[in-house]
Every structure is written in C-alpha cells, then in structure tokens.
Amino acid sequence: MPLNHQPNIASPDSFYEELIHAQRDMNDDQADMLLAKLVLILANHVGDRAVLSEALALARSNTLANTAASPA
C-alpha cells in the first residue's frame, strides 16, 4: 500500500476542529501526549512499515523545511 499524498479526509475542516477540541483544557504536556498517542494508534492501524517510514520521512523533511523558512 503506497502512502497516499492526496487529500483523503472527509470534511477536513471539521476533523481539524475536532482535533483542536480534543486538546481543549489540556496543558501543553497533555496535548503533546494526546497527539503522540494518536500517532501511535493510527500507525498501528496502518501497520505497513514501508508506508509508516515514508510518512515519517515526509513529516520530518516538511517540518525541517518549514522551520528553516520561518524567521526565528
């Protein structure tokens, strides 16, 4: 199963709203923990190590590129 790079979430704005709402009333550490747990739950659901490795590499390179482009 190749990594899907195309938009694939029904109602992405409402999903984002739900994600933000799930973190409401949490401190930064709790919100980080929620996101880490969500990543692990979804990674387990995907299961395919090649897809997970590709997704991890993509997220890392995108994060580093966006961080480098942002002023400090």
CHARMM internal coordinates of N, CA and C (Angstrom, degrees):
IC EDIT
DIST 1 N 1 CA 1.4563
DIST 1 CA 1 C 1.5285
ANGL 1 N 1 CA 1 C 107.95
DIST 1 C 2 N 1.3268
ANGL 1 CA 1 C 2 N 118.56
DIHE 1 N 1 CA 1 C 2 N 114.83
DIST 2 N 2 CA 1.4665
ANGL 1 C 2 N 2 CA 120.75
DIHE 1 CA 1 C 2 N 2 CA 178.23
DIST 2 CA 2 C 1.5344
ANGL 2 N 2 CA 2 C 110.87
DIHE 1 C 2 N 2 CA 2 C -75.11
DIST 2 C 3 N 1.3199
ANGL 2 CA 2 C 3 N 115.20
DIHE 2 N 2 CA 2 C 3 N 156.04
DIST 3 N 3 CA 1.4594
ANGL 2 C 3 N 3 CA 120.44
DIHE 2 CA 2 C 3 N 3 CA 176.69
DIST 3 CA 3 C 1.5250
ANGL 3 N 3 CA 3 C 108.89
DIHE 2 C 3 N 3 CA 3 C -68.16
DIST 3 C 4 N 1.3139
ANGL 3 CA 3 C 4 N 116.78
DIHE 3 N 3 CA 3 C 4 N 128.89
DIST 4 N 4 CA 1.4609
ANGL 3 C 4 N 4 CA 122.39
DIHE 3 CA 3 C 4 N 4 CA 179.26
DIST 4 CA 4 C 1.5319
ANGL 4 N 4 CA 4 C 108.24
DIHE 3 C 4 N 4 CA 4 C -82.85
DIST 4 C 5 N 1.3252
ANGL 4 CA 4 C 5 N 116.38
DIHE 4 N 4 CA 4 C 5 N 117.11
DIST 5 N 5 CA 1.4688
ANGL 4 C 5 N 5 CA 121.31
DIHE 4 CA 4 C 5 N 5 CA 179.60
DIST 5 CA 5 C 1.5357
ANGL 5 N 5 CA 5 C 111.47
DIHE 4 C 5 N 5 CA 5 C -97.12
DIST 5 C 6 N 1.3129
ANGL 5 CA 5 C 6 N 117.86
DIHE 5 N 5 CA 5 C 6 N 0.55
DIST 6 N 6 CA 1.4611
ANGL 5 C 6 N 6 CA 121.98
DIHE 5 CA 5 C 6 N 6 CA -178.16
DIST 6 CA 6 C 1.5345
ANGL 6 N 6 CA 6 C 110.18
DIHE 5 C 6 N 6 CA 6 C -95.18
DIST 6 C 7 N 1.3353
ANGL 6 CA 6 C 7 N 117.76
DIHE 6 N 6 CA 6 C 7 N 150.81
DIST 7 N 7 CA 1.4655
ANGL 6 C 7 N 7 CA 119.67
DIHE 6 CA 6 C 7 N 7 CA 175.54
DIST 7 CA 7 C 1.5338
ANGL 7 N 7 CA 7 C 109.78
DIHE 6 C 7 N 7 CA 7 C -53.62
DIST 7 C 8 N 1.3408
ANGL 7 CA 7 C 8 N 115.77
DIHE 7 N 7 CA 7 C 8 N 131.74
DIST 8 N 8 CA 1.4641
ANGL 7 C 8 N 8 CA 119.10
DIHE 7 CA 7 C 8 N 8 CA -173.14
DIST 8 CA 8 C 1.5242
ANGL 8 N 8 CA 8 C 112.43
DIHE 7 C 8 N 8 CA 8 C -143.55
DIST 8 C 9 N 1.3212
ANGL 8 CA 8 C 9 N 118.22
DIHE 8 N 8 CA 8 C 9 N 13.28
DIST 9 N 9 CA 1.4635
ANGL 8 C 9 N 9 CA 121.23
DIHE 8 CA 8 C 9 N 9 CA -179.57
DIST 9 CA 9 C 1.5206
ANGL 9 N 9 CA 9 C 108.29
DIHE 8 C 9 N 9 CA 9 C -105.87
DIST 9 C 10 N 1.3310
ANGL 9 CA 9 C 10 N 115.72
DIHE 9 N 9 CA 9 C 10 N 122.12
DIST 10 N 10 CA 1.4643
ANGL 9 C 10 N 10 CA 119.81
DIHE 9 CA 9 C 10 N 10 CA 174.84
DIST 10 CA 10 C 1.5303
ANGL 10 N 10 CA 10 C 108.01
DIHE 9 C 10 N 10 CA 10 C -65.03
DIST 10 C 11 N 1.3020
ANGL 10 CA 10 C 11 N 116.75
DIHE 10 N 10 CA 10 C 11 N 133.17
DIST 11 N 11 CA 1.4769
ANGL 10 C 11 N 11 CA 122.36
DIHE 10 CA 10 C 11 N 11 CA 179.81
DIST 11 CA 11 C 1.5230
ANGL 11 N 11 CA 11 C 111.56
DIHE 10 C 11 N 11 CA 11 C 52.22
DIST 11 C 12 N 1.3418
ANGL 11 CA 11 C 12 N 117.85
DIHE 11 N 11 CA 11 C 12 N 62.56
DIST 12 N 12 CA 1.4687
ANGL 11 C 12 N 12 CA 119.88
DIHE 11 CA 11 C 12 N 12 CA -176.31
DIST 12 CA 12 C 1.5267
ANGL 12 N 12 CA 12 C 113.74
DIHE 11 C 12 N 12 CA 12 C -59.60
DIST 12 C 13 N 1.3206
ANGL 12 CA 12 C 13 N 117.71
DIHE 12 N 12 CA 12 C 13 N -33.92
DIST 13 N 13 CA 1.4628
ANGL 12 C 13 N 13 CA 119.70
DIHE 12 CA 12 C 13 N 13 CA 178.96
DIST 13 CA 13 C 1.5210
ANGL 13 N 13 CA 13 C 111.69
DIHE 12 C 13 N 13 CA 13 C -65.22
DIST 13 C 14 N 1.3241
ANGL 13 CA 13 C 14 N 116.75
DIHE 13 N 13 CA 13 C 14 N -40.01
DIST 14 N 14 CA 1.4670
ANGL 13 C 14 N 14 CA 118.70
DIHE 13 CA 13 C 14 N 14 CA 179.25
DIST 14 CA 14 C 1.5262
ANGL 14 N 14 CA 14 C 110.77
DIHE 13 C 14 N 14 CA 14 C -71.95
DIST 14 C 15 N 1.3532
ANGL 14 CA 14 C 15 N 117.61
DIHE 14 N 14 CA 14 C 15 N -32.42
DIST 15 N 15 CA 1.4674
ANGL 14 C 15 N 15 CA 118.97
DIHE 14 CA 14 C 15 N 15 CA 174.26
DIST 15 CA 15 C 1.5193
ANGL 15 N 15 CA 15 C 110.23
DIHE 14 C 15 N 15 CA 15 C -63.95
DIST 15 C 16 N 1.3337
ANGL 15 CA 15 C 16 N 117.37
DIHE 15 N 15 CA 15 C 16 N -44.38
DIST 16 N 16 CA 1.4644
ANGL 15 C 16 N 16 CA 120.78
DIHE 15 CA 15 C 16 N 16 CA 178.85
DIST 16 CA 16 C 1.5315
ANGL 16 N 16 CA 16 C 110.09
DIHE 15 C 16 N 16 CA 16 C -60.05
DIST 16 C 17 N 1.3172
ANGL 16 CA 16 C 17 N 116.37
DIHE 16 N 16 CA 16 C 17 N -43.22
DIST 17 N 17 CA 1.4671
ANGL 16 C 17 N 17 CA 120.85
DIHE 16 CA 16 C 17 N 17 CA 178.14
DIST 17 CA 17 C 1.5335
ANGL 17 N 17 CA 17 C 110.28
DIHE 16 C 17 N 17 CA 17 C -59.95
DIST 17 C 18 N 1.3359
ANGL 17 CA 17 C 18 N 116.71
DIHE 17 N 17 CA 17 C 18 N -42.93
DIST 18 N 18 CA 1.4659
ANGL 17 C 18 N 18 CA 120.99
DIHE 17 CA 17 C 18 N 18 CA 178.99
DIST 18 CA 18 C 1.5357
ANGL 18 N 18 CA 18 C 111.03
DIHE 17 C 18 N 18 CA 18 C -64.58
DIST 18 C 19 N 1.3271
ANGL 18 CA 18 C 19 N 116.19
DIHE 18 N 18 CA 18 C 19 N -39.76
DIST 19 N 19 CA 1.4629
ANGL 18 C 19 N 19 CA 120.94
DIHE 18 CA 18 C 19 N 19 CA 178.24
DIST 19 CA 19 C 1.5271
ANGL 19 N 19 CA 19 C 111.05
DIHE 18 C 19 N 19 CA 19 C -62.65
DIST 19 C 20 N 1.3154
ANGL 19 CA 19 C 20 N 116.33
DIHE 19 N 19 CA 19 C 20 N -45.39
DIST 20 N 20 CA 1.4705
ANGL 19 C 20 N 20 CA 120.75
DIHE 19 CA 19 C 20 N 20 CA 178.25
DIST 20 CA 20 C 1.5221
ANGL 20 N 20 CA 20 C 110.27
DIHE 19 C 20 N 20 CA 20 C -65.16
DIST 20 C 21 N 1.3211
ANGL 20 CA 20 C 21 N 117.12
DIHE 20 N 20 CA 20 C 21 N -41.92
DIST 21 N 21 CA 1.4695
ANGL 20 C 21 N 21 CA 121.52
DIHE 20 CA 20 C 21 N 21 CA 179.88
DIST 21 CA 21 C 1.5333
ANGL 21 N 21 CA 21 C 110.69
DIHE 20 C 21 N 21 CA 21 C -62.44
DIST 21 C 22 N 1.3358
ANGL 21 CA 21 C 22 N 117.63
DIHE 21 N 21 CA 21 C 22 N -36.45
DIST 22 N 22 CA 1.4653
ANGL 21 C 22 N 22 CA 121.12
DIHE 21 CA 21 C 22 N 22 CA 179.89
DIST 22 CA 22 C 1.5254
ANGL 22 N 22 CA 22 C 111.48
DIHE 21 C 22 N 22 CA 22 C -62.40
DIST 22 C 23 N 1.3300
ANGL 22 CA 22 C 23 N 117.12
DIHE 22 N 22 CA 22 C 23 N -24.31
DIST 23 N 23 CA 1.4644
ANGL 22 C 23 N 23 CA 121.77
DIHE 22 CA 22 C 23 N 23 CA -178.92
DIST 23 CA 23 C 1.5279
ANGL 23 N 23 CA 23 C 113.03
DIHE 22 C 23 N 23 CA 23 C -93.64
DIST 23 C 24 N 1.3272
ANGL 23 CA 23 C 24 N 115.90
DIHE 23 N 23 CA 23 C 24 N -4.79
DIST 24 N 24 CA 1.4639
ANGL 23 C 24 N 24 CA 120.24
DIHE 23 CA 23 C 24 N 24 CA -178.11
DIST 24 CA 24 C 1.5248
ANGL 24 N 24 CA 24 C 110.27
DIHE 23 C 24 N 24 CA 24 C -61.28
DIST 24 C 25 N 1.3033
ANGL 24 CA 24 C 25 N 116.06
DIHE 24 N 24 CA 24 C 25 N 141.79
DIST 25 N 25 CA 1.4670
ANGL 24 C 25 N 25 CA 124.29
DIHE 24 CA 24 C 25 N 25 CA 179.46
DIST 25 CA 25 C 1.5273
ANGL 25 N 25 CA 25 C 112.54
DIHE 24 C 25 N 25 CA 25 C 67.34
DIST 25 C 26 N 1.3353
ANGL 25 CA 25 C 26 N 117.70
DIHE 25 N 25 CA 25 C 26 N 19.60
DIST 26 N 26 CA 1.4587
ANGL 25 C 26 N 26 CA 121.66
DIHE 25 CA 25 C 26 N 26 CA 175.11
DIST 26 CA 26 C 1.5195
ANGL 26 N 26 CA 26 C 108.39
DIHE 25 C 26 N 26 CA 26 C -110.18
DIST 26 C 27 N 1.3246
ANGL 26 CA 26 C 27 N 115.78
DIHE 26 N 26 CA 26 C 27 N 147.41
DIST 27 N 27 CA 1.4562
ANGL 26 C 27 N 27 CA 118.27
DIHE 26 CA 26 C 27 N 27 CA 172.25
DIST 27 CA 27 C 1.5357
ANGL 27 N 27 CA 27 C 107.85
DIHE 26 C 27 N 27 CA 27 C -78.08
DIST 27 C 28 N 1.3218
ANGL 27 CA 27 C 28 N 117.31
DIHE 27 N 27 CA 27 C 28 N 174.69
DIST 28 N 28 CA 1.4647
ANGL 27 C 28 N 28 CA 120.87
DIHE 27 CA 27 C 28 N 28 CA -176.13
DIST 28 CA 28 C 1.5241
ANGL 28 N 28 CA 28 C 112.45
DIHE 27 C 28 N 28 CA 28 C -59.60
DIST 28 C 29 N 1.3256
ANGL 28 CA 28 C 29 N 117.30
DIHE 28 N 28 CA 28 C 29 N -40.48
DIST 29 N 29 CA 1.4641
ANGL 28 C 29 N 29 CA 120.40
DIHE 28 CA 28 C 29 N 29 CA 179.86
DIST 29 CA 29 C 1.5290
ANGL 29 N 29 CA 29 C 111.37
DIHE 28 C 29 N 29 CA 29 C -64.54
DIST 29 C 30 N 1.3293
ANGL 29 CA 29 C 30 N 116.78
DIHE 29 N 29 CA 29 C 30 N -42.20
DIST 30 N 30 CA 1.4629
ANGL 29 C 30 N 30 CA 120.40
DIHE 29 CA 29 C 30 N 30 CA 178.59
DIST 30 CA 30 C 1.5298
ANGL 30 N 30 CA 30 C 111.06
DIHE 29 C 30 N 30 CA 30 C -65.73
DIST 30 C 31 N 1.3354
ANGL 30 CA 30 C 31 N 117.13
DIHE 30 N 30 CA 30 C 31 N -41.28
DIST 31 N 31 CA 1.4650
ANGL 30 C 31 N 31 CA 121.04
DIHE 30 CA 30 C 31 N 31 CA 179.04
DIST 31 CA 31 C 1.5301
ANGL 31 N 31 CA 31 C 110.24
DIHE 30 C 31 N 31 CA 31 C -64.39
DIST 31 C 32 N 1.3278
ANGL 31 CA 31 C 32 N 117.41
DIHE 31 N 31 CA 31 C 32 N -41.52
DIST 32 N 32 CA 1.4668
ANGL 31 C 32 N 32 CA 120.95
DIHE 31 CA 31 C 32 N 32 CA 176.34
DIST 32 CA 32 C 1.5241
ANGL 32 N 32 CA 32 C 110.83
DIHE 31 C 32 N 32 CA 32 C -62.02
DIST 32 C 33 N 1.3243
ANGL 32 CA 32 C 33 N 116.93
DIHE 32 N 32 CA 32 C 33 N -41.15
DIST 33 N 33 CA 1.4617
ANGL 32 C 33 N 33 CA 121.64
DIHE 32 CA 32 C 33 N 33 CA 179.35
DIST 33 CA 33 C 1.5288
ANGL 33 N 33 CA 33 C 110.54
DIHE 32 C 33 N 33 CA 33 C -64.69
DIST 33 C 34 N 1.3323
ANGL 33 CA 33 C 34 N 116.93
DIHE 33 N 33 CA 33 C 34 N -42.46
DIST 34 N 34 CA 1.4651
ANGL 33 C 34 N 34 CA 120.35
DIHE 33 CA 33 C 34 N 34 CA 177.53
DIST 34 CA 34 C 1.5319
ANGL 34 N 34 CA 34 C 110.06
DIHE 33 C 34 N 34 CA 34 C -58.68
DIST 34 C 35 N 1.3273
ANGL 34 CA 34 C 35 N 117.15
DIHE 34 N 34 CA 34 C 35 N -46.71
DIST 35 N 35 CA 1.4633
ANGL 34 C 35 N 35 CA 120.73
DIHE 34 CA 34 C 35 N 35 CA -179.19
DIST 35 CA 35 C 1.5258
ANGL 35 N 35 CA 35 C 111.59
DIHE 34 C 35 N 35 CA 35 C -64.69
DIST 35 C 36 N 1.3305
ANGL 35 CA 35 C 36 N 116.90
DIHE 35 N 35 CA 35 C 36 N -39.85
DIST 36 N 36 CA 1.4664
ANGL 35 C 36 N 36 CA 120.19
DIHE 35 CA 35 C 36 N 36 CA 177.84
DIST 36 CA 36 C 1.5260
ANGL 36 N 36 CA 36 C 110.62
DIHE 35 C 36 N 36 CA 36 C -63.48
DIST 36 C 37 N 1.3212
ANGL 36 CA 36 C 37 N 116.75
DIHE 36 N 36 CA 36 C 37 N -42.72
DIST 37 N 37 CA 1.4683
ANGL 36 C 37 N 37 CA 120.37
DIHE 36 CA 36 C 37 N 37 CA 178.60
DIST 37 CA 37 C 1.5251
ANGL 37 N 37 CA 37 C 111.08
DIHE 36 C 37 N 37 CA 37 C -65.10
DIST 37 C 38 N 1.3255
ANGL 37 CA 37 C 38 N 116.70
DIHE 37 N 37 CA 37 C 38 N -40.11
DIST 38 N 38 CA 1.4610
ANGL 37 C 38 N 38 CA 120.57
DIHE 37 CA 37 C 38 N 38 CA 178.28
DIST 38 CA 38 C 1.5264
ANGL 38 N 38 CA 38 C 110.43
DIHE 37 C 38 N 38 CA 38 C -61.59
DIST 38 C 39 N 1.3348
ANGL 38 CA 38 C 39 N 116.92
DIHE 38 N 38 CA 38 C 39 N -43.29
DIST 39 N 39 CA 1.4675
ANGL 38 C 39 N 39 CA 121.11
DIHE 38 CA 38 C 39 N 39 CA 178.31
DIST 39 CA 39 C 1.5266
ANGL 39 N 39 CA 39 C 110.09
DIHE 38 C 39 N 39 CA 39 C -59.68
DIST 39 C 40 N 1.3253
ANGL 39 CA 39 C 40 N 117.29
DIHE 39 N 39 CA 39 C 40 N -45.89
DIST 40 N 40 CA 1.4630
ANGL 39 C 40 N 40 CA 120.00
DIHE 39 CA 39 C 40 N 40 CA -178.21
DIST 40 CA 40 C 1.5301
ANGL 40 N 40 CA 40 C 111.94
DIHE 39 C 40 N 40 CA 40 C -67.56
DIST 40 C 41 N 1.3125
ANGL 40 CA 40 C 41 N 117.57
DIHE 40 N 40 CA 40 C 41 N -37.98
DIST 41 N 41 CA 1.4680
ANGL 40 C 41 N 41 CA 121.22
DIHE 40 CA 40 C 41 N 41 CA 177.51
DIST 41 CA 41 C 1.5282
ANGL 41 N 41 CA 41 C 109.87
DIHE 40 C 41 N 41 CA 41 C -63.40
DIST 41 C 42 N 1.3321
ANGL 41 CA 41 C 42 N 116.57
DIHE 41 N 41 CA 41 C 42 N -46.35
DIST 42 N 42 CA 1.4614
ANGL 41 C 42 N 42 CA 120.10
DIHE 41 CA 41 C 42 N 42 CA -179.54
DIST 42 CA 42 C 1.5268
ANGL 42 N 42 CA 42 C 111.65
DIHE 41 C 42 N 42 CA 42 C -69.94
DIST 42 C 43 N 1.3321
ANGL 42 CA 42 C 43 N 117.79
DIHE 42 N 42 CA 42 C 43 N -36.04
DIST 43 N 43 CA 1.4636
ANGL 42 C 43 N 43 CA 120.76
DIHE 42 CA 42 C 43 N 43 CA 176.39
DIST 43 CA 43 C 1.5243
ANGL 43 N 43 CA 43 C 109.94
DIHE 42 C 43 N 43 CA 43 C -62.80
DIST 43 C 44 N 1.3149
ANGL 43 CA 43 C 44 N 117.21
DIHE 43 N 43 CA 43 C 44 N -40.64
DIST 44 N 44 CA 1.4625
ANGL 43 C 44 N 44 CA 120.64
DIHE 43 CA 43 C 44 N 44 CA 176.65
DIST 44 CA 44 C 1.5203
ANGL 44 N 44 CA 44 C 110.57
DIHE 43 C 44 N 44 CA 44 C -63.21
DIST 44 C 45 N 1.3085
ANGL 44 CA 44 C 45 N 116.74
DIHE 44 N 44 CA 44 C 45 N -38.94
DIST 45 N 45 CA 1.4753
ANGL 44 C 45 N 45 CA 120.85
DIHE 44 CA 44 C 45 N 45 CA 179.26
DIST 45 CA 45 C 1.5280
ANGL 45 N 45 CA 45 C 110.64
DIHE 44 C 45 N 45 CA 45 C -64.23
DIST 45 C 46 N 1.3292
ANGL 45 CA 45 C 46 N 117.19
DIHE 45 N 45 CA 45 C 46 N -43.27
DIST 46 N 46 CA 1.4662
ANGL 45 C 46 N 46 CA 121.68
DIHE 45 CA 45 C 46 N 46 CA 179.01
DIST 46 CA 46 C 1.5224
ANGL 46 N 46 CA 46 C 109.36
DIHE 45 C 46 N 46 CA 46 C -65.93
DIST 46 C 47 N 1.3262
ANGL 46 CA 46 C 47 N 115.53
DIHE 46 N 46 CA 46 C 47 N -52.98
DIST 47 N 47 CA 1.4501
ANGL 46 C 47 N 47 CA 120.81
DIHE 46 CA 46 C 47 N 47 CA 173.25
DIST 47 CA 47 C 1.5205
ANGL 47 N 47 CA 47 C 116.96
DIHE 46 C 47 N 47 CA 47 C 76.33
DIST 47 C 48 N 1.2959
ANGL 47 CA 47 C 48 N 119.21
DIHE 47 N 47 CA 47 C 48 N -30.73
DIST 48 N 48 CA 1.4665
ANGL 47 C 48 N 48 CA 123.27
DIHE 47 CA 47 C 48 N 48 CA -175.87
DIST 48 CA 48 C 1.5239
ANGL 48 N 48 CA 48 C 109.29
DIHE 47 C 48 N 48 CA 48 C -75.80
DIST 48 C 49 N 1.3602
ANGL 48 CA 48 C 49 N 116.13
DIHE 48 N 48 CA 48 C 49 N 112.60
DIST 49 N 49 CA 1.4687
ANGL 48 C 49 N 49 CA 120.03
DIHE 48 CA 48 C 49 N 49 CA -175.39
DIST 49 CA 49 C 1.5131
ANGL 49 N 49 CA 49 C 113.09
DIHE 48 C 49 N 49 CA 49 C -62.27
DIST 49 C 50 N 1.3211
ANGL 49 CA 49 C 50 N 118.21
DIHE 49 N 49 CA 49 C 50 N -35.57
DIST 50 N 50 CA 1.4713
ANGL 49 C 50 N 50 CA 120.16
DIHE 49 CA 49 C 50 N 50 CA 179.12
DIST 50 CA 50 C 1.5266
ANGL 50 N 50 CA 50 C 110.44
DIHE 49 C 50 N 50 CA 50 C -64.88
DIST 50 C 51 N 1.3103
ANGL 50 CA 50 C 51 N 116.97
DIHE 50 N 50 CA 50 C 51 N -42.71
DIST 51 N 51 CA 1.4649
ANGL 50 C 51 N 51 CA 121.56
DIHE 50 CA 50 C 51 N 51 CA 178.66
DIST 51 CA 51 C 1.5261
ANGL 51 N 51 CA 51 C 109.81
DIHE 50 C 51 N 51 CA 51 C -65.38
DIST 51 C 52 N 1.3250
ANGL 51 CA 51 C 52 N 116.80
DIHE 51 N 51 CA 51 C 52 N -43.31
DIST 52 N 52 CA 1.4607
ANGL 51 C 52 N 52 CA 120.35
DIHE 51 CA 51 C 52 N 52 CA 179.49
DIST 52 CA 52 C 1.5270
ANGL 52 N 52 CA 52 C 111.32
DIHE 51 C 52 N 52 CA 52 C -63.76
DIST 52 C 53 N 1.3229
ANGL 52 CA 52 C 53 N 117.33
DIHE 52 N 52 CA 52 C 53 N -40.33
DIST 53 N 53 CA 1.4657
ANGL 52 C 53 N 53 CA 120.86
DIHE 52 CA 52 C 53 N 53 CA 178.03
DIST 53 CA 53 C 1.5193
ANGL 53 N 53 CA 53 C 110.90
DIHE 52 C 53 N 53 CA 53 C -64.76
DIST 53 C 54 N 1.3293
ANGL 53 CA 53 C 54 N 117.03
DIHE 53 N 53 CA 53 C 54 N -41.25
DIST 54 N 54 CA 1.4629
ANGL 53 C 54 N 54 CA 120.76
DIHE 53 CA 53 C 54 N 54 CA 178.14
DIST 54 CA 54 C 1.5296
ANGL 54 N 54 CA 54 C 110.91
DIHE 53 C 54 N 54 CA 54 C -64.52
DIST 54 C 55 N 1.3253
ANGL 54 CA 54 C 55 N 116.12
DIHE 54 N 54 CA 54 C 55 N -42.97
DIST 55 N 55 CA 1.4671
ANGL 54 C 55 N 55 CA 120.58
DIHE 54 CA 54 C 55 N 55 CA 179.77
DIST 55 CA 55 C 1.5268
ANGL 55 N 55 CA 55 C 110.81
DIHE 54 C 55 N 55 CA 55 C -64.64
DIST 55 C 56 N 1.3258
ANGL 55 CA 55 C 56 N 117.00
DIHE 55 N 55 CA 55 C 56 N -41.37
DIST 56 N 56 CA 1.4559
ANGL 55 C 56 N 56 CA 121.27
DIHE 55 CA 55 C 56 N 56 CA 178.77
DIST 56 CA 56 C 1.5223
ANGL 56 N 56 CA 56 C 110.84
DIHE 55 C 56 N 56 CA 56 C -63.28
DIST 56 C 57 N 1.3235
ANGL 56 CA 56 C 57 N 117.10
DIHE 56 N 56 CA 56 C 57 N -44.96
DIST 57 N 57 CA 1.4666
ANGL 56 C 57 N 57 CA 121.10
DIHE 56 CA 56 C 57 N 57 CA 178.96
DIST 57 CA 57 C 1.5293
ANGL 57 N 57 CA 57 C 110.84
DIHE 56 C 57 N 57 CA 57 C -63.58
DIST 57 C 58 N 1.3251
ANGL 57 CA 57 C 58 N 117.34
DIHE 57 N 57 CA 57 C 58 N -41.42
DIST 58 N 58 CA 1.4582
ANGL 57 C 58 N 58 CA 121.47
DIHE 57 CA 57 C 58 N 58 CA 178.85
DIST 58 CA 58 C 1.5280
ANGL 58 N 58 CA 58 C 111.07
DIHE 57 C 58 N 58 CA 58 C -64.11
DIST 58 C 59 N 1.3204
ANGL 58 CA 58 C 59 N 117.09
DIHE 58 N 58 CA 58 C 59 N -45.52
DIST 59 N 59 CA 1.4656
ANGL 58 C 59 N 59 CA 121.00
DIHE 58 CA 58 C 59 N 59 CA 179.51
DIST 59 CA 59 C 1.5260
ANGL 59 N 59 CA 59 C 110.82
DIHE 58 C 59 N 59 CA 59 C -62.72
DIST 59 C 60 N 1.3356
ANGL 59 CA 59 C 60 N 116.12
DIHE 59 N 59 CA 59 C 60 N -41.07
DIST 60 N 60 CA 1.4707
ANGL 59 C 60 N 60 CA 119.81
DIHE 59 CA 59 C 60 N 60 CA 179.92
DIST 60 CA 60 C 1.5216
ANGL 60 N 60 CA 60 C 111.03
DIHE 59 C 60 N 60 CA 60 C -65.35
DIST 60 C 61 N 1.3298
ANGL 60 CA 60 C 61 N 117.02
DIHE 60 N 60 CA 60 C 61 N -49.38
DIST 61 N 61 CA 1.4676
ANGL 60 C 61 N 61 CA 119.19
DIHE 60 CA 60 C 61 N 61 CA -177.42
DIST 61 CA 61 C 1.5216
ANGL 61 N 61 CA 61 C 111.08
DIHE 60 C 61 N 61 CA 61 C -65.05
DIST 61 C 62 N 1.3272
ANGL 61 CA 61 C 62 N 117.46
DIHE 61 N 61 CA 61 C 62 N -38.37
DIST 62 N 62 CA 1.4640
ANGL 61 C 62 N 62 CA 121.13
DIHE 61 CA 61 C 62 N 62 CA 177.89
DIST 62 CA 62 C 1.5217
ANGL 62 N 62 CA 62 C 111.01
DIHE 61 C 62 N 62 CA 62 C -65.01
DIST 62 C 63 N 1.3088
ANGL 62 CA 62 C 63 N 116.62
DIHE 62 N 62 CA 62 C 63 N -41.19
DIST 63 N 63 CA 1.4605
ANGL 62 C 63 N 63 CA 120.86
DIHE 62 CA 62 C 63 N 63 CA 179.64
DIST 63 CA 63 C 1.5193
ANGL 63 N 63 CA 63 C 111.03
DIHE 62 C 63 N 63 CA 63 C -65.52
DIST 63 C 64 N 1.3377
ANGL 63 CA 63 C 64 N 117.05
DIHE 63 N 63 CA 63 C 64 N -45.77
DIST 64 N 64 CA 1.4552
ANGL 63 C 64 N 64 CA 120.44
DIHE 63 CA 63 C 64 N 64 CA 179.70
DIST 64 CA 64 C 1.5258
ANGL 64 N 64 CA 64 C 111.26
DIHE 63 C 64 N 64 CA 64 C -64.98
DIST 64 C 65 N 1.3308
ANGL 64 CA 64 C 65 N 117.53
DIHE 64 N 64 CA 64 C 65 N -39.84
DIST 65 N 65 CA 1.4546
ANGL 64 C 65 N 65 CA 121.07
DIHE 64 CA 64 C 65 N 65 CA 179.34
DIST 65 CA 65 C 1.5258
ANGL 65 N 65 CA 65 C 110.80
DIHE 64 C 65 N 65 CA 65 C -64.91
DIST 65 C 66 N 1.3349
ANGL 65 CA 65 C 66 N 117.00
DIHE 65 N 65 CA 65 C 66 N -43.17
DIST 66 N 66 CA 1.4567
ANGL 65 C 66 N 66 CA 120.16
DIHE 65 CA 65 C 66 N 66 CA -179.41
DIST 66 CA 66 C 1.5237
ANGL 66 N 66 CA 66 C 111.77
DIHE 65 C 66 N 66 CA 66 C -71.61
DIST 66 C 67 N 1.3086
ANGL 66 CA 66 C 67 N 117.47
DIHE 66 N 66 CA 66 C 67 N -32.42
DIST 67 N 67 CA 1.4540
ANGL 66 C 67 N 67 CA 121.12
DIHE 66 CA 66 C 67 N 67 CA 178.24
DIST 67 CA 67 C 1.5248
ANGL 67 N 67 CA 67 C 110.39
DIHE 66 C 67 N 67 CA 67 C -70.42
DIST 67 C 68 N 1.3234
ANGL 67 CA 67 C 68 N 116.48
DIHE 67 N 67 CA 67 C 68 N -40.45
DIST 68 N 68 CA 1.4570
ANGL 67 C 68 N 68 CA 120.96
DIHE 67 CA 67 C 68 N 68 CA 179.75
DIST 68 CA 68 C 1.5289
ANGL 68 N 68 CA 68 C 111.43
DIHE 67 C 68 N 68 CA 68 C -66.17
DIST 68 C 69 N 1.3438
ANGL 68 CA 68 C 69 N 116.15
DIHE 68 N 68 CA 68 C 69 N -32.07
DIST 69 N 69 CA 1.4581
ANGL 68 C 69 N 69 CA 120.66
DIHE 68 CA 68 C 69 N 69 CA -178.35
DIST 69 CA 69 C 1.5400
ANGL 69 N 69 CA 69 C 111.90
DIHE 68 C 69 N 69 CA 69 C -79.84
DIST 69 C 70 N 1.3229
ANGL 69 CA 69 C 70 N 116.91
DIHE 69 N 69 CA 69 C 70 N -18.77
DIST 70 N 70 CA 1.4641
ANGL 69 C 70 N 70 CA 120.47
DIHE 69 CA 69 C 70 N 70 CA -177.80
DIST 70 CA 70 C 1.5185
ANGL 70 N 70 CA 70 C 110.74
DIHE 69 C 70 N 70 CA 70 C -84.96
DIST 70 C 71 N 1.3389
ANGL 70 CA 70 C 71 N 116.63
DIHE 70 N 70 CA 70 C 71 N 139.09
DIST 71 N 71 CA 1.4583
ANGL 70 C 71 N 71 CA 118.99
DIHE 70 CA 70 C 71 N 71 CA 176.15
DIST 71 CA 71 C 1.5238
ANGL 71 N 71 CA 71 C 110.86
DIHE 70 C 71 N 71 CA 71 C -67.58
DIST 71 C 72 N 1.2946
ANGL 71 CA 71 C 72 N 117.09
DIHE 71 N 71 CA 71 C 72 N 146.18
DIST 72 N 72 CA 1.4703
ANGL 71 C 72 N 72 CA 121.47
DIHE 71 CA 71 C 72 N 72 CA -179.02
DIST 72 CA 72 C 1.4980
ANGL 72 N 72 CA 72 C 112.50
DIHE 71 C 72 N 72 CA 72 C -76.79
END
COOR INIT
IC SEED 1 N 1 CA 1 C
IC BUILD
